[in-house]
Amino acid sequence: MILKAVSKLKWTKPSSQARHFSLTITPPVASCNTITRNSSSLLDDFTRFCYQRDLPRAMKAMHAMQCHGVRADSVTYAELIKCCLARHAVEEAKLVHNHVLSGGFEPETFLVNILLSMHVKFSLLEEAQVLFDQMPERNVVSWTTMISAYCDANMNDKALELLIFMLREGVRPNMFTYSSVLRACDSLIILRQLHCGIIKVGFESDVFVRSALIDIYAKLGELRNAECVFNEMPTRDLVVWNSIIGRFAQNSDVDEALNLYKRMKRAGFAADQSTLTSVLRACTGLALLELGTQVHVHVLKYDNDLILNNALLDMYCKCGSLEDAMSVFSRMIQKDVISWSTMISGLAQNGYSQEALKLFESMKVSGIKPNYITIVGVLFACSHAGLVEDGWNHFKSMKKFYGIDPGREHYSCMIDLLGRAGKLHEAVKLIHEMPYEPDAVTWRALLGACKVHRNTDLAICAAKKILNLDPQDPGTYILLSNIYANSQKWDKVAEVRKTMRARGITKEPGCSWIEVNKQIHAFNVADSSHPQIDKINKQLKHLSQKLVGVGYAPDTNCVLQDLEGEQKEDSIQYHSEKLAIVFGLMSLTQGKTIRIRKNLRICGDCHAFAKLTAKMENQTIVIRDPIRYHHFQDGNCSCGDYW
C-alpha cells in the first residue's frame, strides 16, 4: 500500500456538532428596519453587483439579504468570491463565508469547495482545515485543494497524510491530486511508492502527472529516471518539454538540456519564455555565445520580460561578452535588483572593476536597494582594482546603509583584497575576527596572496588549513609540495607525496571547451582524441617556438618540482587551453574573439602563453576558469596578472 509510513494514522470523522463553523466578523453598519425592498429586488441587485464586480455594493446587498433571510444561488456566490480574490479583500471574504454558512444552511459541495479554495489563496490554511473538517461531504476537489495547499506550504507530511485519509474514505484521486501530491515527495522511496500507485490506477500517461513525475525525479537528482518518464510519453506538450529541459539545465547537465531543446524544435514546438530561460541557463553553463546569440533572437518577441532579460544578461556576462551585456542592460525598460547585481558582478568578474563601481553608484541613484549578492560584486570589484580603502568603506557600511550582515563571501572578498595589496597580517587578523569558522574558500584566498607575495611560512599554514577542511584538494597538495621543494625541504615533499598516494589523490585532468560554428570541441591535457589533433600539435609546437623568440619561457611552478626540467616542460606543453587556443586560431576568422571555458584554474604558464599569443596573433582571447574571466589583448590580461 502507498506510503506505509503514514498508513497507521487514524482519521476521525467530525461530529455533527462540529459541522457549523462561523468567523466572528462585524458586518457593515446598516439597519434592517430601513430596508423596504422586496426579496426579488434584493436578489436581482445582488446578482447584478456580483457580475459587475462591484464589491462594495454587492456586500451591502448581501447584508440586506441576510436581514431578509434571502439566499442567492451557488454560482452567484462564486462570482462574489472571485471578486474578493481579485481585490485581495480578506475581510469581505470572511463575511461572505459567514453569510453562506449562517442559519444552519448547508450549501452545495461545489460552493464549499470554492470557499475552501478562497481560504487557501488568502493563506488562511488553519481556517481552511477547519472548514474542510466540517464538510458533510468531501469530493475529490475538496481533498485535492487541501493536499495542494499543504504542498505549497511545504508541509509535506500533512499532504501525504491527507492522501492516505482520502483513499480510506473511498475517494479516488484524479490526475490533479497526483500531480499535486508528488511535490510532497522528499525521498526516493516515497516517490517510487506513489509512482507505482499512479501506474496501478492508470494515470501514468496523463500529461500533468508525467510533468510532475519528471519534476520530482529531477529535483531528487534522478535525472535519468526523469528522462525515462519523459521518453515513455506517447504525446508531449510544451509544458512537459519545458519541465524536462528546465530540470536538466538547473541540475547542470547542460549538454542534455540543449539536446532536448533541439529535439523539441524538431518535434515542431515553438519555444516560450520558460523554454528560452532554461536554454539561456544551459548556454551560460557551457559559455556557448553563438547559441546564446541565436536564442537572443527569439527573446526579442518577449522584449519586456524581466526574467528573460535577466537570464540573457547573465548569459552574456558569463560568456565574457560585456559589450552585448551592456547593450541588453541599457535597453531594459524594467530593471530589478537582480539586473543590477548581475551587471555589476559581470563587470567585476571580467576585470572591469571601475565600471562596476560606477554602475553601483548609478544603482543607488535609481532607488534600487542593493542585496547580499550586489555587495559581493562590489567587494570583488574593489579587490581586483586594489581599492583597499573603498573596499573597507563598503564592507563596514553594508549593515548600516543596507541592513545586510557580512557573510562568508564578503569576508573572502576582503581577505582577497588585503592579500592582493600585500597586507597579509591584516588579512589574517580579519580571518580571526570573522563570526564564522573560516572555510576552504577563505583560506584559498589567503594562500593565493601568499603565493604572489612569497610568504612561505604563511602559505604552508594556509595550505594545511585547506587540507584539513578539504583533504581531497589536489591543487593544494601540489602547491604545498612545490613550496617545500623551493625551500629545499625534501623530507616534507616526500611526506606530501606519500599522503597523496595513500589517499589516492591525483590532479584532475584539465579540460577546455571552445565553440566553433555552433559545435563544441573539447580538449583534454595531452589530448589525442580530436580528429585534427596531429595538425593542432604541429601548429602548437610551431607557435611555442615563435613565442620563445619574443620572451616566452615555460613556467613549471604549477607541476611537481621533483620532475626533471624537460619532463616538467613536456607536462605543460600540451595543456588543454593551449590546444583550444591553437584550434581557435586555425578555425576562426581573423579578428573573431577566441572564447574558451576551462574546468580548472588557469596555470601561470598558460596565462603567459595566452598573453603573448594574443599580442603576436593580434587576437582577443577570453578564457573563463572557475575563478574568473581572463580577457587577453595586446599582451595584457584583464586580471592584471593576479588571479
Buried (B, 14 or more C-beta within 10 A) or exposed (E): EBBEBBEEEEEEEBEEEEBEBEBEBEBEEEEEEEBEEEEEEBBEBBBBBBBEEBBEBBBBBBBBBBBBEBBBEBBBBBBBBBBBBEEEBBEBBBBBBBBBBEEEEEBEBEBBBBBBBBBBBBEBBEBBBBBBBBBEEBEBBBBBBBBBBBBBEEBBEBBBBBBBBBBEEEBEBBBBBBBBBBBBBBEBEBBBBBBEBBEEEEBBBBBBBBBBBBBBBBBBEBBEBBBEBBEEBEEBBBEBBBBBBBBBBBBEBBEBBBBBBEBBEEEEBEBBBBBBBBBBBBBBBBBBBBBBBEBBEBBEEBEEBBBBBBBBBBBBBBBBBBEBBBEBBEEBEEBBBBBBBBBBBBBBBBBBBEBBBBBBEEBBEEEBBBBBBBBBBBBBBBBBBBBBEBBBEBBEEBEEEBEBEBBBBBBBBBBBBBBBBBBBEBBBEBBEEBEEEBBBBBBBBBBBBBBBBEBBEBBBBBBEBBBEBBEEBBBBBBBBBBBBBEEEBEEBBEBBBEBBEEEEBEBEEBBBBBBBEEEBBBBBBBBEEBEEBEEBBEBBEEBBEBBEEEEBEBBBBBBBBBEEEEEBBBBBBBBBBBBBBBBBBEBBEEEEBBBBBBBBBBBBBBBBBBBBBBBBBEBBBBBBBEBBBBBBBEEBBBBEEBB
